[in-house]
Amino acid sequence: MTEASEMDSNTRSGPDRRLDPMALAASASTVAAAVMLVLGLFGRIGVYTGAVEMMERWHLFFRPTLLGTIAGMVEAAVVTFPVAWLVAWLYNVFTRR
């Protein structure tokens, strides 16, 4: 059995590697929303208050309340999606042959 036949057919390697911009953007948005959820929970219990205060300053809608946490999660996902999509798209442009 050759090495090529042992590799999974879905595995991409070599110079033709591409990123799926939608998949990367969706993944990054999910992670950003999860981070906001964790920070909202930390704010409610009084842990990592410095990080919570920074998020309150940097994000328009985030507050350590239920509504503020949900709004912060939506804001983080909406802001992260186009940035991550653009990163994947640019990666694909710069790695073309």
N, C-alpha and C positions, 0 to 999 in steps of 0.2 A: 504494500500500500504506500503510495507516495505521500509526501507531506502536504501537497495541495489538496489531495482527496480527503485528508484527515481534517482539514479546516472546515469550519462551518460555512455554508454558502452565504450566510448573512454577514459574515465578518468582512469588513473592508480594511485593506491595508495598502501601504505603498502610496505613491503620489496621487492616486485618484480618490483619496479620502475626502469626503464632503460632510458638512454639518447640515442637519435639517433645521432651518431657521425657526420654523413653527414649533418643533419639539423642544429646542433649546429655550425659546421664549416662554413656552408654557411651563417648562420645568423651573426656570429661574423665577417666574412669577409666583409659582406655588411655594418655592422656598422663601421668597420675600414675604409673602403673606403669612407663612408659618412663623417666621422670625418676629413679625409684628404681633402675632398671637402670643408668642412666648413673652415678648416684652410687655404686652398688656397684662398678662398673668403676673409677671414679676412686679409690675407697678402696683397691682392690687395687693400683693402680699408684702411689699416693701423691700424686695431684693433687687440688687443692681440698680439702685435709684439713679445713679449717674447716667447710665445708658438710657434709662427711661426718660430722664430730663432732656438728654440730647435728641432723642426721637421726637419729643414734644416740640423742640425748637426747629428741627429740620423738616418735619412733616406737618402740613397744613391741618390735617384732620385728626391726627393721632392724639389720644388722651388715654390715661389708664383707667377708663371706664368701659362698660360693655359696648355702648354705642361708639365711643372713641376708638376702641380696639378694632371693631368691625370696620369702621370708616378708614382706619389706618391700614388694615389689611387690604381693602379695596384699592386705596391710593397706592400702596406699595406694588400691588400686582399690575395696576394700570401703568404706572411709571416704568416698571421693570420690563414689561413685555416688549415695547418697541426698542428699548436699548439692547436687550439680549438678541432680538431678531436682527437688528443692525449689525451687531458683533458677528453673528453667524454668517450673515450675508457678506460682510466684508472679508471674513476669513475665507469663504468660498471664492470670492473674487481674487484675492491675493494668492491663493494656492492653485489657481488654474494654470494649466500648461499652455 
